[in-house]
Amino acid sequence: MTPAEILDTDLARAAQVLRDRQEPFAFATIVRTAGATAAKPGAKALLGADGTMLHGWLGGGCTRAAVRRAALDALRAGHPQLVSVAPEDLLHKQGVAAGQEVDGTHFARNGCPSRGTVDIFIEPCLPIPGLVVIGASPVAQALSDLAPQFHWAVSTALPVEPAPQNDAGVPSHPRFVVVATQGQGDLDALRSSLAIRPGYIAFVGSARKFAVLAEKLISTGTPAEDVAKVTSPAGLDLGAVTPEEIALSILAQIVQLRRKSMVQGHD
């Protein structure tokens, strides 16, 4: 539980509803003000995945656009943001311009008559990434045991439909799929997994075996561009031999891809 939630039970309840829905959101807290401002340090708000203020108050409309942009950046990157909203002449005195980032602080212009300065800390709260492991093979079992230790929500059943995204392109349910069926329904598992359009899909098996399966998928109607998205062999090339080592190589790969996508989203 964050300090914002401890100080505001209504905020905590609203945040829990979003957590239960596995929806991304963010907390915004005013940490400093200077001059005339409507809200003061300690004021808090809960922001939805599209940056909309759902609960709480940060003052009038002077900070709204800047907070929304910072919230979206925080949710895409998975890292907190600090935004300073100040009058243009004060920004000029500080040697910065609206839209710049200096030493971790994003600067924005306050065009309101109050001409105050408001510094706001944005803390993203992202859903635990989902990993679907298909199959009952030793690799599937090892991966299912290992992934939760690195804060992955593991399931063995595919969702009914693709994960929705908000207008800002932030997925509500990040999904990664690993097919480790080891000859038991490989084709059906791949076809069903591709249908939900996951962010990552890997097949545990040799490149030669997957090439045969890929031809069958394409010949039965699966688009070739979808089949090309399957990573096979699964995992980073660690020279893995045992099921546990193979599971480690797969987990290393999905962590690498997830972190890289978050950095690219921030850029």
QUIBELBEL-V852784 format. One record per residue. N is the residue number from 1. RES is the residue in three letters. PHI is phi in degrees with one decimal (NA if undefined). OMEGA is omega in whole degrees, -180 to 180 (none if undefined). D_FIRST is the distance of its C-alpha to the first C-alpha in whole Angstrom. Layout:
[[N,RES,PHI,OMEGA,D_FIRST] [N,RES,PHI,OMEGA,D_FIRST]]
//
This chain:
[[1,MET,NA,-178,0] [2,THR,-84.9,176,4] [3,PRO,-55.8,180,7] [4,ALA,-61.2,-179,8] [5,GLU,-72.9,-179,6] [6,ILE,-62.5,-176,7] [7,LEU,-85.6,-176,10] [8,ASP,-143.8,-177,11] [9,THR,-67.6,177,11] [10,ASP,-64.9,177,13] [11,LEU,-62.6,180,11] [12,ALA,-64.0,179,8] [13,ARG,-64.4,180,11] [14,ALA,-63.3,179,13] [15,ALA,-66.3,-179,10] [16,GLN,-65.8,177,10] [17,VAL,-60.6,180,14] [18,LEU,-67.9,177,14] [19,ARG,-62.5,-180,12] [20,ASP,-62.6,178,14] [21,ARG,-85.2,-176,17] [22,GLN,57.5,179,16] [23,GLU,-107.5,177,17] [24,PRO,-70.9,177,16] [25,PHE,-155.5,-179,14] [26,ALA,-146.3,171,13] [27,PHE,-99.2,174,12] [28,ALA,-123.9,-180,15] [29,THR,-131.8,174,15] [30,ILE,-74.8,-177,18] [31,VAL,-106.8,-180,19] [32,ARG,-161.6,173,22] [33,THR,-135.4,175,25] [34,ALA,-144.5,-178,29] [35,GLY,78.5,-178,32] [36,ALA,-82.9,177,32] [37,THR,-138.5,-179,28] [38,ALA,-70.3,-180,27] [39,ALA,-102.9,-176,24] [40,LYS,-118.5,179,23] [41,PRO,-52.4,-178,20] [42,GLY,103.3,177,17] [43,ALA,-64.5,-173,17] [44,LYS,-133.2,176,15] [45,ALA,-151.7,176,15] [46,LEU,-106.5,-176,14] [47,LEU,-114.0,179,16] [48,GLY,-77.5,-177,18] [49,ALA,-63.8,178,19] [50,ASP,-98.9,179,22] [51,GLY,86.5,180,21] [52,THR,-70.9,178,22] [53,MET,-76.2,-177,20] [54,LEU,-98.8,-176,18] [55,HIS,-157.4,179,17] [56,GLY,95.0,-173,17] [57,TRP,-156.0,178,20] [58,LEU,-124.5,-177,21] [59,GLY,104.6,-178,24] [60,GLY,-80.5,-176,27] [61,GLY,-81.4,-176,28] [62,CYS,-62.7,-176,29] [63,THR,-105.0,-168,26] [64,ARG,-59.6,-177,25] [65,ALA,-65.0,-179,27] [66,ALA,-66.2,179,26] [67,VAL,-65.7,180,22] [68,ARG,-62.3,179,23] [69,ARG,-61.7,-179,24] [70,ALA,-66.5,179,22] [71,ALA,-64.4,179,19] [72,LEU,-64.2,177,22] [73,ASP,-61.9,-179,22] [74,ALA,-64.6,-179,19] [75,LEU,-70.2,179,18] [76,ARG,-67.7,-176,22] [77,ALA,-85.1,-177,21] [78,GLY,77.1,-178,17] [79,HIS,-129.3,177,17] [80,PRO,-62.4,178,16] [81,GLN,-131.8,173,19] [82,LEU,-119.1,-178,20] [83,VAL,-119.3,179,23] [84,SER,-115.3,-179,25] [85,VAL,-103.7,-174,27] [86,ALA,-142.6,177,31] [87,PRO,-60.8,-175,34] [88,GLU,-62.3,-179,37] [89,ASP,-66.4,178,39] [90,LEU,-71.1,176,36] [91,LEU,-60.2,-180,35] [92,HIS,-62.4,179,38] [93,LYS,-62.7,180,39] [94,GLN,-81.4,179,36] [95,GLY,78.6,179,38] [96,VAL,-128.5,178,35] [97,ALA,-126.5,177,35] [98,ALA,-57.8,-179,33] [99,GLY,98.3,179,32] [100,GLN,-81.6,172,32] [101,GLU,-123.0,-180,29] [102,VAL,-131.2,178,30] [103,ASP,50.9,175,28] [104,GLY,85.2,179,24] [105,THR,-109.0,175,25] [106,HIS,-91.3,-178,26] [107,PHE,-105.9,179,28] [108,ALA,-138.0,-177,29] [109,ARG,-87.7,173,32] [110,ASN,-100.4,-179,32] [111,GLY,-95.9,-178,35] [112,CYS,-77.1,180,34] [113,PRO,-59.6,-178,37] [114,SER,-63.0,176,34] [115,ARG,57.2,176,34] [116,GLY,-88.1,177,31] [117,THR,-115.6,-179,29] [118,VAL,-131.6,176,25] [119,ASP,-105.3,-173,23] [120,ILE,-127.7,178,19] [121,PHE,-98.0,-179,16] [122,ILE,-110.8,-179,15] [123,GLU,-116.0,-180,12] [124,PRO,-77.8,175,13] [125,CYS,-128.3,-175,11] [126,LEU,-98.9,175,14] [127,PRO,-62.2,174,15] [128,ILE,-62.4,-178,15] [129,PRO,-62.7,-177,19] [130,GLY,-96.4,177,21] [131,LEU,-121.9,177,24] [132,VAL,-101.3,180,27] [133,VAL,-110.3,-178,30] [134,ILE,-100.7,178,33] [135,GLY,123.9,180,35] [136,ALA,-122.6,-179,36] [137,SER,-75.3,176,37] [138,PRO,-57.6,178,37] [139,VAL,-66.1,179,35] [140,ALA,-61.3,-180,33] [141,GLN,-66.6,-180,32] [142,ALA,-64.4,-180,31] [143,LEU,-68.6,178,29] [144,SER,-64.1,179,27] [145,ASP,-78.5,-174,26] [146,LEU,-81.4,-171,25] [147,ALA,-59.1,-180,23] [148,PRO,-60.6,178,20] [149,GLN,-67.7,178,20] [150,PHE,-112.4,172,19] [151,HIS,66.1,171,17] [152,TRP,-107.2,176,19] [153,ALA,-88.1,-175,19] [154,VAL,-96.5,173,23] [155,SER,-134.9,-179,25] [156,THR,-114.1,-179,29] [157,ALA,-121.3,178,30] [158,LEU,-71.6,174,30] [159,PRO,-66.5,-176,29] [160,VAL,-70.5,-175,31] [161,GLU,-143.1,179,31] [162,PRO,-59.5,179,30] [163,ALA,-68.6,178,26] [164,PRO,-72.6,175,26] [165,GLN,-126.6,176,26] [166,ASN,-83.1,-177,25] [167,ASP,-63.2,-179,28] [168,ALA,-87.5,178,26] [169,GLY,83.7,178,27] [170,VAL,-90.6,-179,23] [171,PRO,-64.9,176,23] [172,SER,-73.4,-177,21] [173,HIS,-134.8,177,21] [174,PRO,-58.0,-175,22] [175,ARG,-131.6,174,25] [176,PHE,-129.6,-177,27] [177,VAL,-126.5,175,30] [178,VAL,-122.8,178,32] [179,VAL,-96.7,-179,35] [180,ALA,-127.3,-174,36] [181,THR,-83.9,175,39] [182,GLN,50.6,175,41] [183,GLY,88.8,-178,44] [184,GLN,-103.7,179,43] [185,GLY,78.3,-178,43] [186,ASP,-55.6,-174,42] [187,LEU,-63.2,180,43] [188,ASP,-64.1,-180,42] [189,ALA,-64.7,179,38] [190,LEU,-66.0,-179,39] [191,ARG,-62.1,-180,40] [192,SER,-67.2,-179,37] [193,SER,-67.4,179,35] [194,LEU,-65.0,-177,36] [195,ALA,-65.5,-179,36] [196,ILE,-91.4,176,33] [197,ARG,50.7,180,33] [198,PRO,-72.8,177,30] [199,GLY,-70.9,-180,29] [200,TYR,-150.8,175,30] [201,ILE,-139.5,-179,33] [202,ALA,-130.4,178,35] [203,PHE,-118.4,179,37] [204,VAL,-84.8,-178,38] [205,GLY,165.7,-178,42] [206,SER,-73.2,177,45] [207,ALA,-62.0,-180,45] [208,ARG,-65.5,180,49] [209,LYS,-64.5,-179,47] [210,PHE,-67.5,179,45] [211,ALA,-59.4,178,48] [212,VAL,-65.7,-180,50] [213,LEU,-65.2,180,47] [214,ALA,-61.8,178,46] [215,GLU,-61.7,180,50] [216,LYS,-67.5,179,49] [217,LEU,-60.6,-178,46] [218,ILE,-66.2,-179,48] [219,SER,-68.4,180,51] [220,THR,-104.1,171,50] [221,GLY,109.7,178,48] [222,THR,-75.7,-178,45] [223,PRO,-56.0,-178,45] [224,ALA,-60.4,-179,46] [225,GLU,-67.4,176,43] [226,ASP,-72.0,180,40] [227,VAL,-60.9,-179,42] [228,ALA,-65.7,-180,42] [229,LYS,-79.4,-178,38] [230,VAL,-75.4,176,38] [231,THR,-87.4,178,37] [232,SER,-154.1,0,40] [233,PRO,-65.6,-178,40] [234,ALA,-74.4,172,36] [235,GLY,92.7,175,34] [236,LEU,-73.5,-180,35] [237,ASP,-80.7,179,38] [238,LEU,-102.2,-173,38] [239,GLY,72.8,-176,41] [240,ALA,-64.7,-180,39] [241,VAL,-124.8,-177,41] [242,THR,-79.7,177,39] [243,PRO,-55.5,-179,37] [244,GLU,-66.7,179,34] [245,GLU,-68.3,178,35] [246,ILE,-64.4,178,35] [247,ALA,-61.2,178,32] [248,LEU,-62.8,-180,30] [249,SER,-65.0,179,32] [250,ILE,-68.9,180,31] [251,LEU,-63.4,178,27] [252,ALA,-61.1,-179,28] [253,GLN,-67.7,-178,30] [254,ILE,-71.7,175,27] [255,VAL,-65.2,179,25] [256,GLN,-59.5,-179,27] [257,LEU,-66.1,-179,28] [258,ARG,-64.9,-179,24] [259,ARG,-66.0,180,24] [260,LYS,-64.5,-180,27] [261,SER,-66.3,179,27] [262,MET,-68.5,179,23] [263,VAL,-67.3,179,26] [264,GLN,-64.1,177,28] [265,GLY,-63.2,179,26] [266,HIS,-70.7,180,25] [267,ASP,-66.6,none,29]]
//
